[in-house]
Amino acid sequence: MDQTLLPALDRIAAALERLSPPPATLEGVDTADAFVWLPERGRLLPIPHVAHVRVDLLQGIDLQRRILLENTRHFAHGLPANNAMLWGARGMGKSSLVKGAHALVNQMDGKPCTPGKGLVALIEIQREDLTSLPLLLSLLRENHRRFILFCDDLSFEKEDRDYKALKSVLDGGIAGRPENVLFYATSNRRHLMPRDMIENERSTAINPSEATEEKVSLSDRFGLWLGFHACEQDTYTDMVQTYAQARNLPISADVLLARANEWAITRGSRSGRVAYQFIEALTAELAAH
């Protein structure tokens, strides 16, 4: 071999090594109670402080809160528990309930002041990273901790085939779902697919029922279906008052509700998110004066 080529070959080899992904690992899994999965790096990114709302401040979802908390506590203590799908109206507390339930269960039963000592670790996975779930599960299966995988705003579009991979993961394949892993997801769609996509499959298929069944069967993999519905005026009022009381805002009830209703009208909707955004703005305004 021409010795003059060796430096160039060494540089090529070094470049290829930099481009090749590192082996996946759970290094640092005991340093925090929440993580974001980074599949391109094969790592969990620790999140020291999860932005969440206390579950007792979430109004209008008492039944959903009780069911999800009970399911999460069962899982935390090694009892049977179900994958959960939280679906329905935007801004009604779906993702807030997941994060709040995780925080409360660790606070009640774990060691919340000691990072990495919570009974359950929360791992957020992005919708576009679902194809990496088998890799992640293979890592989690052998770990001593218990994990909730959380995918926010989960949905699938036409020609999207990732739902088949997720279906297989939820069932666990021949190895079964790891007993130390649950999957929680939120979606604005009950069956995770747009209605026109399901209806189109039904109208063009030789056997419409079989085509539709294939599309909606993913949602059947979730043992818990928790519906979140549009916000009524009384519920919106309760949300605003609860947030205001939690912050001890110096404002009369009449003025608070009048301004909250005006805020909702300008947004064109009522929801827990709208109520929280109003309280954020009002808190800043009152503090500035």
Secondary structure, DSSP 8 states (H G I E B T S, - for coil): --GGGHHHHHHHHHHHHHHS------TTTTS-SEEEEETTTTEEEE-SS-----GGG--S-HHHHHHHHHHHHHHHTT-----EEEEESTTSSHHHHHHHHHHHHHHHHS-TTSTT-SSEEEEE--GGGGGGHHHHHHHHHT-SSEEEEEESS----TT--HHHHHHHHHHTGGG---TTEEEEEEESSTTSS-HHHHHHHHHHSSSHHHHHHHHHGGGGG-SEEEEE----HHHHHHHHHHHHHHTT----HHHHHHHHHHHHHHHT---HHHHHHHHHHHHHHHHH-
